[in-house]
Amino acid sequence: MKFKPIKPKKISSQIADQIRESILAGDFSPGSKLPPERELAEMFCVSRPSVREALNILASTGMVMSYQGGGTVVLSLMEIQKGNSLGDLISTQRVRALEVIEVRRCIESWTAFYAAQRALPEDLCRMKEIVDNMERNLEGLVPSEDLDANLHIVIAKATQNIVWLHLMQSLFDALKDFQQGVWRAVYLTAEDHRLLYEHHAAIVTAINARDAEAAREAMMGHLAFAERRSLAYVIDNLT
């Protein structure tokens, strides 16, 4: 048998491996930032150039993207390296957004189901915090579109399934501009805002009660409602 010499692994590769494992474990969600280079260097007890090289390794695989003065952002594992073709399709053919919402109904009904079974105490606390903020926003009709999107991502994270999380983040990234348009054109009245709050509160209540089937049904009902409102928005913009 012929053996090959063992080569010491570069420090930057070891750093990249650890950060990669942390991302795959869900410690950093898609869209979140990694700690700054200085902090990472202190955590690993290495030089900043070694950290910088490690981040470049991860960037070359499409796992993160570094921005000048904006830090290093974790990318969705479902993203296409060069551009978001799904987002481009929706921006040019808005009716396709309805198809994505249909897909969301299928996916998110099950993320709610599994979240009810697997959510950790910190997941439940985060959901409650978001819903409480949505309730506070009812006074003065303060838009809760960011809280809305964040809650759906937190529910996906609560499944403890990294694929659900990254898949949901990709869909939300693709729908972002469309969803903002719907929020600002369709959800205008106090009753609209109240309904959206009640939908999300019902989903979180079911998850907190560990009632997986009720969570799934609540999510299905909410997204069926969102689909009807989105359809009205698309029709208005086509006429």
C-alpha positions in Angstrom: 0.0 0.0 0.0 1.3 3.4 -0.9 0.6 6.2 1.6 0.7 9.9 0.9 2.4 12.4 3.2 0.2 14.3 5.6 0.2 18.0 5.0 -0.6 20.4 7.8 -3.9 22.2 7.1 -3.7 26.0 6.6 -5.0 28.1 9.4 -7.4 29.9 7.1 -8.9 26.6 5.9 -9.5 25.5 9.5 -11.2 28.8 10.2 -13.3 28.5 7.1 -14.3 24.9 8.1 -15.5 26.0 11.5 -17.5 28.9 10.2 -19.0 26.7 7.5 -20.0 24.2 10.1 -21.6 26.9 12.2 -23.6 28.2 9.2 -24.8 24.7 8.3 -25.8 24.2 12.0 -28.1 27.2 11.7 -26.1 29.4 14.1 -26.1 32.1 11.4 -29.3 32.5 9.4 -29.3 33.6 5.7 -29.1 37.4 5.6 -27.4 37.7 9.0 -23.9 39.1 9.4 -20.8 37.3 10.7 -18.9 39.0 13.5 -16.4 41.6 12.2 -12.9 40.4 11.2 -11.4 41.8 14.4 -13.8 39.8 16.6 -13.3 36.6 14.6 -9.5 37.0 14.9 -9.9 37.3 18.7 -12.3 34.3 18.8 -9.9 32.1 16.9 -6.7 33.6 18.4 -5.3 34.2 14.9 -4.3 37.2 12.7 -6.8 39.2 10.7 -5.2 38.2 7.4 -5.9 34.6 8.2 -9.6 35.4 8.9 -9.8 37.5 5.7 -8.4 34.6 3.7 -11.0 32.2 5.4 -13.8 34.5 4.5 -12.5 34.6 0.9 -12.6 30.8 0.8 -16.3 30.9 2.0 -17.2 33.6 -0.5 -15.7 31.6 -3.4 -18.2 28.8 -2.6 -21.1 31.2 -2.5 -21.7 30.7 1.3 -21.1 34.4 2.3 -20.6 37.7 0.6 -18.4 40.5 1.9 -19.3 44.1 1.3 -17.0 47.1 1.6 -17.8 48.7 4.9 -20.9 46.4 5.3 -19.4 43.3 6.8 -19.8 39.7 5.7 -23.4 38.4 5.1 -24.4 34.8 5.1 -26.1 33.8 1.8 -28.9 31.3 1.4 -27.6 27.9 0.3 -30.5 27.9 -2.2 -29.3 31.1 -4.0 -27.9 31.0 -7.5 -24.4 32.4 -7.6 -25.0 35.0 -10.2 -28.1 36.9 -9.4 -31.5 35.8 -8.1 -33.3 34.5 -11.2 -36.5 33.9 -9.4 -36.5 37.5 -8.1 -35.8 38.7 -11.6 -38.7 36.6 -13.0 -41.1 38.0 -10.4 -40.0 41.6 -11.1 -40.8 41.2 -14.8 -43.9 39.0 -14.5 -45.7 39.8 -11.3 -48.3 37.0 -11.8 -45.4 34.6 -11.1 -45.4 35.8 -7.5 -48.8 34.1 -7.0 -47.2 30.8 -8.0 -44.5 31.4 -5.4 -47.2 32.1 -2.8 -48.8 28.8 -3.8 -45.5 27.1 -3.2 -45.2 28.9 0.2 -48.6 27.6 1.2 -47.3 24.0 0.8 -44.0 24.6 2.4 -44.9 26.9 5.3 -47.9 24.8 6.4 -45.3 22.1 7.2 -42.7 24.5 8.7 -45.4 25.5 11.1 -46.3 21.8 11.8 -42.6 20.9 12.5 -42.0 24.1 14.5 -44.8 23.2 16.8 -43.0 19.9 17.5 -39.4 21.1 17.6 -39.3 24.8 18.6 -36.8 25.6 21.4 -37.7 27.9 24.2 -35.6 30.7 22.6 -37.6 30.2 19.3 -40.9 30.6 21.2 -39.6 33.7 23.0 -38.6 35.3 19.7 -42.0 34.5 18.1 -43.8 36.1 21.1 -41.6 39.1 20.9 -42.4 39.6 17.2 -46.2 39.1 17.7 -46.2 41.5 20.6 -44.5 44.1 18.4 -47.1 43.6 15.7 -49.8 44.2 18.3 -48.2 47.4 19.4 -48.0 48.5 15.7 -51.8 48.3 15.5 -52.0 51.7 17.2 -51.4 54.3 14.5 -51.4 51.7 11.7 -47.7 51.3 11.8 -46.7 48.8 9.0 -45.5 45.4 10.3 -44.2 44.1 7.0 -40.7 43.5 8.3 -42.0 41.8 11.5 -44.3 39.7 9.3 -41.4 38.4 7.1 -39.2 37.9 10.2 -41.8 35.8 11.9 -42.1 33.4 9.0 -38.3 33.0 9.0 -38.2 32.4 12.7 -40.8 29.7 12.3 -38.7 28.1 9.6 -35.7 28.2 11.9 -37.7 26.6 14.7 -38.0 23.4 12.6 -34.3 22.9 13.4 -34.0 21.9 9.7 -31.4 24.0 7.9 -32.9 23.2 4.5 -36.3 24.7 5.5 -34.6 27.8 6.8 -32.5 28.5 3.7 -35.3 27.6 1.3 -37.7 30.0 3.1 -35.1 32.8 3.1 -34.6 32.4 -0.7 -38.3 32.6 -1.3 -38.7 35.7 0.8 -35.7 37.4 -0.8 -37.3 36.7 -4.2 -40.7 38.1 -3.1 -39.4 41.1 -1.1 -40.3 43.9 -3.6 -43.6 42.3 -4.5 -44.6 41.8 -0.8 -43.7 45.4 0.0 -46.0 46.5 -2.9 -48.8 44.4 -1.5 -48.4 45.7 2.0 -48.5 49.3 0.9 -51.3 48.9 -1.7 -53.7 46.4 -0.1 -53.3 46.4 3.7 -54.6 49.9 4.3 -57.2 49.8 7.0 -57.2 49.1 10.7 -59.2 46.0 10.1 -56.6 44.7 7.6 -53.8 45.2 10.1 -55.9 43.6 12.9 -56.6 40.5 10.7 -52.9 40.1 9.9 -52.0 40.3 13.5 -54.7 37.8 14.5 -53.5 35.4 11.8 -49.9 35.5 13.1 -50.9 35.4 16.7 -53.0 32.2 16.0 -50.1 30.5 14.4 -47.7 31.3 17.2 -50.3 30.3 19.8 -50.7 26.9 18.2 -46.9 26.4 17.9 -46.5 27.4 21.6 -49.2 24.9 22.5 -47.3 22.2 20.6 -50.4 21.6 18.5 -48.8 20.8 15.2 -52.0 20.3 13.2 -53.6 23.5 14.5 -50.3 25.4 13.5 -50.5 23.9 10.1 -54.1 24.8 9.6 -53.6 28.4 10.9 -50.7 28.9 8.5 -52.7 27.5 5.6 -55.6 29.9 6.4 -53.2 32.9 6.7 -51.5 32.2 3.3 -54.8 31.5 1.6 -55.9 35.0 2.7 -52.5 36.5 1.6 -52.9 34.8 -1.8 -56.3 36.4 -2.3 -55.0 39.9 -1.4 -52.0 39.4 -3.6 -54.2 38.4 -6.5 -56.2 41.6 -6.1 -52.9 43.6 -6.1 -51.7 41.8 -9.3 -55.1 42.4 -11.1 -55.1 46.1 -10.1 -51.6 46.5 -11.6 -52.5 44.7 -14.8 -55.5 46.9 -15.5 
